Amino acid sequence: MPIPESKDKYTYADYLTWPEGERWEIIDGVPYMQAASSWQYQAISGNTFGQFY
């Protein structure tokens, strides 16, 4: 998914204008789209946590 507009730095005010159905985060003015993790990743990380616990 492309960044909504092309500019140097983005702010929280810019973020509020983006579509609600997408998950974005802004780090130092650079937007990053957040991908949902797969069920396989969740299963592996859950099992790994269980081993450490």
Buried (B, 14 or more C-beta within 10 A) or exposed (E): EEBBEEEEEBEEEBEEEBEEEEEBEBEEEEBEEEEEEEEEEEEEEEEEEEEEE
